[in-house]
Amino acid sequence: MRREPVDSEALVSVGYDRDTRELEIEFTSGAVYRYLDVPESVHVGLMTAASHGEFFAHHIRDAGFDFHQLH
């Protein structure tokens, strides 16, 4: 999945696949996680948020999406 760089203290890049509804996030730690069955509106919200890290914490991490770590 192709990821776009973001200007964030916590996130490095974000990718989204509309067909599979998978959201992929690379963190500054180097870890990459893929979140499953994420609505496109959540991806748009993340990409347009004033703080990507805060949006992630409130709308993705704590929202109960299934995920797995890629590396």
HUDAWO-V524150 format. One record per backbone hydrogen bond with DSSP energy under -0.5 kcal/mol. CO is the residue of the C=O (numbers start at 1). NH is the residue of the N-H. If there is no record, write none. Layout:
BEGIN
co-><CO/CO>
nh-><NH/NH>
END
This chain:
BEGIN
co-><4/6/10/12/13/14/15/16/17/17/20/21/22/23/24/25/25/26/26/27/31/32/32/33/33/34/35/37/39/39/40/41/42/43/44/45/46/51/52/53/54/55/56/56/57/60/60/61/66/68>
nh-><14/8/28/6/26/4/24/18/21/22/37/38/17/35/15/27/33/12/13/30/27/70/71/25/35/68/23/39/42/43/44/45/46/47/48/49/49/55/56/57/58/59/60/61/62/63/65/64/36/34>
END
